[in-house]
């Protein structure tokens, strides 16, 4: 029971990060039916920028919380700019191209961003400074740290904010209208290119915060950290139903919990043949299962045979 | 000086010329209709006018300015509004959200609120269903919504593509009643229809299209009496 509760807490923490990243995938898919494989790299760049800034700010002797917030506040616009640039330079020229072209381009953008990061931040595992003093709280035999609580609260706040924006504002309504029928949205006087750019930029901002959260949680940043995380978040988006916002949130949390519980119990269940290092398998087992039995995801509608 | 002037317009899809050098004009305040069989190129003309489809040749001028190549979202801001074939409502948005999107390009929120009131007077059904998602409306209600939404854009020139398509006769009559009313309020209308009789009865002038070209043009009343029109589009034997 202790393991269960502990893994549930860990899973929800990780799951909220997945959910935040999955939102970026699902929003972009919803509006232009593109799986932006470079989205994970935005998470990585968010972490890297924060890593550098924290390194610079710590000697200044400020309050650790202020430092982390400042670093996040800088990582967000950097990622937004990169998100905007990738849409403008890589995807927009391919808007009318066959679907495979932007998909392959996305993989290319992902590789380019990884290697730019490699040039700037080296190929080493970087120790992400965990400058906020960890405080643990005990509940029912399990432990939850202040960092975990912060991650969950931040994620919920961001998701609520995004939901408000998308479902309650004129801009959000215009984004949904564009996602449903871009041509008709144009007839309403909606600048479709602007809506698509806004979608990328919003997703990038979420990714930046996710990057800081992951860095702070694991204490490590690496130029390839976005790849696996991105794939898992993508799996979460598919689990929830790609293109569906609440689906991405639900999918992210579910995936985090499945992964954590799987890692917690796999040793016992297999007589220690497989250990918790098989954790990463679960995300993709879930992805395969969903694709086989319910390709439209938990909350999604039928997506048909789109790539 | 007409509000809309089209000269030598051509529209191509790949190698196919769907519109082969069309001239037409719509004056301020007129209700002009464009009739013709399926595939004659009527929709292609409307798409080219509102920037949804590039024109291969010819000029289009609106309010005295050339508008070839101007994207549709800009034309809407100048009052050139299309209600597309098949209505193009946002099915997953509510009725109210659809109407709000019609007013997306406007900044005069006070007047938008007044227009919304007027709209609800014109289409009481839309007011009743304002919180419902638009996809659950009936075909006729969806057409009402498409018209209402276009009116929320404050059109100066309204292009209507087959507003009667797929509707029951009673609903068709209702739609035409609304179209006349919009016209009487001073909105210029170019109406594309397959329902030639209704269109000719509502319009003051008309163009008849056949495989990409305009074959007849004139006063709607005269065309309504023209034996060629009566035979080909009104289903009557030539006298």
Boltz contact constraints between the chains, C-beta under 6 A:
constraints:
  - contact:
      token1: [A, 173]
      token2: [B, 97]
      max_distance: 6.0
  - contact:
      token1: [A, 174]
      token2: [B, 104]
      max_distance: 6.0
  - contact:
      token1: [A, 177]
      token2: [B, 90]
      max_distance: 6.0
  - contact:
      token1: [A, 177]
      token2: [B, 101]
      max_distance: 6.0
  - contact:
      token1: [A, 180]
      token2: [B, 90]
      max_distance: 6.0
  - contact:
      token1: [A, 180]
      token2: [B, 92]
      max_distance: 6.0
  - contact:
      token1: [A, 184]
      token2: [B, 88]
      max_distance: 6.0
  - contact:
      token1: [A, 186]
      token2: [B, 72]
      max_distance: 6.0
  - contact:
      token1: [A, 186]
      token2: [B, 73]
      max_distance: 6.0
  - contact:
      token1: [A, 187]
      token2: [B, 72]
      max_distance: 6.0
  - contact:
      token1: [A, 187]
      token2: [B, 82]
      max_distance: 6.0
  - contact:
      token1: [A, 188]
      token2: [B, 101]
      max_distance: 6.0
  - contact:
      token1: [A, 188]
      token2: [B, 104]
      max_distance: 6.0
  - contact:
      token1: [A, 189]
      token2: [B, 73]
      max_distance: 6.0
  - contact:
      token1: [A, 189]
      token2: [B, 76]
      max_distance: 6.0
  - contact:
      token1: [A, 189]
      token2: [B, 77]
      max_distance: 6.0
  - contact:
      token1: [A, 189]
      token2: [B, 104]
      max_distance: 6.0
  - contact:
      token1: [A, 189]
      token2: [B, 105]
      max_distance: 6.0
  - contact:
      token1: [A, 190]
      token2: [B, 73]
      max_distance: 6.0
  - contact:
      token1: [A, 190]
      token2: [B, 104]
      max_distance: 6.0
  - contact:
      token1: [A, 191]
      token2: [B, 73]
      max_distance: 6.0
